[in-house]
């Protein structure tokens, strides 16, 4: 089970590391001031490869956490409003021309998904 969690962490790390490489690495409760670039396994050991070309090997039973700060990855959120465009539900049924009159849900308007809260 722990191996599966570490593999999942590896996958998430590869996706998230592109954000800004802002990560907090904790090994056995102690914070390590390094950035992990790769995680490998050797038997019951996990090997952390850091960006400074150093490595650290830990038993798989030791708690290793890598937390990412993803808030820096978002540069700008644009809000686009569309008025008087035909609205369809996810089944493709025509729902009208006005989002405000619809119940909460997900709709398609001008070829884009729109959420009504």
Secondary structure, DSSP 8 states (H G I E B T S, - for coil): -HHHHHHHHHHHHHHHTTTT--EEEEETTEEE-S-EEEEEEETTEEEEEETTS-EEEEETTS-EEEEE-GGGG----------S--EE-TT--EEES-GGGS-SEEEEETTEEEEE-
